């Protein structure tokens, strides 16, 4: 598991382990670990906009994780749960990564301010509360971690700047992209997220120099 996934797993587990059952957390953490299977690293290191072809590749990539990890090792109910979690990609990440994608494929918001798939084939079950809570949580945690990381198109932002962008928005991120309750929880736990990020950063520096 790479450092991005480890940080997300750690911060989410700490925030939720007193609220949810162990099986639910186990399913969530496995989903975090495999949600980036088969995505080429150079995509994330590149500058400029992505296109519809990239969007489609990312939409089908969770299947690689299911085939390579879940099916051989996990029971059917867990596969189903993770599959629903992985389907809940939210609008913030897609709009930031694929501004030139086919607008008919891009996620929109429903009247409650939660992600809504424009594609009618999946709209029936991926809107509002039907989007798994795990997906809504991972969406925000992933955006936070991405903001803290250096990219070819941006510097690494401080914790305070990352919180400001998530809370107030910028040219790519809108606070309404997130579940309001998850956003509220983020504000309460954001200092812990900063501590987790800094801990992993320190470990990575030691590994690089050691």
Secondary structure, DSSP 8 states (H G I E B T S, - for coil): --HHHHHHHHHHHHHHTTTS-HHHHHHHHHHHHHTTTT--HHHHH--S---HHHHHHHHHHHHHHIIIIIHHHS-HHHHHHHHHHHH---HHHHHHH-TTS-TTTS-EE-TTSSEE-S-HHHHTTSBGGGS-HHHHHHHHHHHHHHHHS-BTTB----HHHHHHHHHH--SS--GGGS-HHHHHHHHHHHHHHHHHHHHHHHHHHHHHH-
